């Protein structure tokens, strides 16, 4: 293709493709059948293409929002599956982005507004299949892993007796469905043994738990919810002391301190479903939010992972002196774990 400067008075100097992409309605149609990096690469082919596609940041953002899912979620999930610490189990599924499959729904991400398919977006529990060889027989079992953790667990259909073992011919379980066993690794030389600490639980029940007024039961799903906790003592909250000042000024919980002082703060009612699944969040945005929520050794964010005391020295083990706020909604968390 010849590289030609854009000139509305010299359309005859442009190639047919360049003439097409200078018409914005045609360019938007091209975007709907392209991934964002394809459109970006097209912009590098000539000065005319670059001006049409990348001429303004606002215009590019509109075009980018119309593009198909870029497959990052599947790429990252395949990485998780390849690195999953699941002992003798072997992943059998080869994941493919659903952008070209009409049976797989795509929606704009609730945060960045870019298209994301159901295969690529964040799920509380990803359904997959594992292969298992006991030395005599080859089994196929269904299981999954939690958010972006590589810890795997076995699934059972929700309508099956909880004590039953499912091996072959298990009905396909969708993401965020079924019954999971919350496994934890136990050290054993030469072989990672897994045990279920909390017993089998329904995924639907777990993702609908109100984490503001219900004490966590443990497991990977609860760890994600605990990441939103912002701890300070009530004295620091009232006086804007050291403990309160440790909460970032950009944090939703910092503004919640003002409402708490004015006695008009609501109780947190966040669930994993409302926070992540209902928002249809892409993996990139989830990873970014999760990084913000992670415990920092210099903050009393996650009890048991950060400090056990407020910056001013008050021990967090005394519930009467604690104030725990939610960084997701800004509400007050009334049920929390004070164990070390």
VENDAWO-V372202 format. One record per backbone hydrogen bond with DSSP energy under -1.0 kcal/mol. CO is the residue of the C=O (numbers start at 1). NH is the residue of the N-H. E is the energy in kcal/mol with one decimal. If there is no record, write none. Layout:
BEGIN
co = [CO,CO]
nh = [NH,NH]
e = [E,E]
END
This chain:
BEGIN
co = [7,10,11,15,16,17,20,23,24,25,26,27,28,30,31,34,35,36,37,38,39,42,46,47,48,49,50,56,57,58,59,60,61,71,72,73,74,75,76,77,78,79,84,86,90,98,101,105,107,109,114,116,117,124,125,128,129,130,131,132,137,139,141,142,143,144,145,146,153,154,156,157,161,174,178,179,180,181,182,184,186,188,193,195,201,202,203,206,207,209,210,212,212,219,220,221,222,225,226,228,230,232,233,234,235,236,236,241,242,244,248,251,252,253,255,256,257,258,259,260,266,270,271,272,272,273,276,277,280,281,282,283,284,285,286,287,288,289,290,296,299,300,302,302,308,310,314,315,318,321,323,324,325,326,331,332]
nh = [10,13,14,19,20,21,23,27,28,29,30,31,32,33,34,68,39,40,41,42,43,45,50,51,52,53,54,60,61,62,63,64,65,75,76,77,78,79,80,81,82,83,86,89,131,101,104,118,116,113,109,107,121,147,176,143,92,141,90,139,134,132,130,155,128,153,126,149,144,181,179,160,164,177,203,156,201,183,197,195,193,191,186,184,180,206,207,209,273,211,214,334,335,223,224,225,226,228,229,327,325,323,237,238,239,240,241,245,246,247,251,254,256,257,259,260,261,262,264,263,332,211,275,276,277,278,281,280,110,122,286,287,288,289,290,291,292,293,294,299,301,231,305,306,316,313,310,318,321,234,232,333,230,330,326,268]
e = [-1.7,-2.2,-1.5,-2.4,-1.9,-2.3,-1.6,-2.1,-2.2,-1.4,-2.2,-2.0,-1.5,-1.0,-1.8,-2.9,-1.9,-2.4,-2.1,-2.1,-1.6,-1.6,-2.3,-2.4,-2.2,-2.5,-2.5,-2.2,-2.3,-1.8,-2.2,-3.2,-1.9,-2.1,-2.6,-2.4,-2.7,-1.6,-2.1,-2.7,-2.3,-1.5,-1.4,-2.1,-3.4,-1.4,-1.7,-2.3,-2.5,-1.1,-2.8,-2.2,-1.8,-1.4,-2.1,-2.6,-2.4,-2.5,-1.9,-3.6,-1.8,-2.4,-3.3,-3.1,-3.1,-2.4,-2.6,-3.5,-2.2,-1.1,-3.0,-1.7,-1.8,-1.3,-2.5,-1.5,-2.8,-1.4,-1.4,-1.8,-1.4,-2.0,-2.8,-2.3,-2.8,-2.1,-2.5,-1.1,-2.4,-1.0,-1.1,-2.1,-1.5,-1.5,-1.4,-1.4,-2.5,-1.5,-1.7,-2.1,-2.6,-2.4,-1.9,-2.2,-2.4,-1.0,-2.1,-2.3,-1.1,-1.2,-1.6,-1.3,-1.4,-1.0,-1.3,-2.3,-2.2,-1.4,-2.6,-1.6,-2.7,-2.6,-2.3,-2.4,-1.0,-3.2,-1.1,-1.1,-1.4,-2.9,-2.3,-2.9,-2.1,-2.6,-2.9,-2.1,-1.5,-1.5,-1.1,-2.4,-1.1,-1.2,-2.3,-3.8,-2.6,-1.9,-3.1,-1.3,-1.8,-2.3,-1.8,-2.9,-2.3,-1.6,-2.5,-2.3]
END
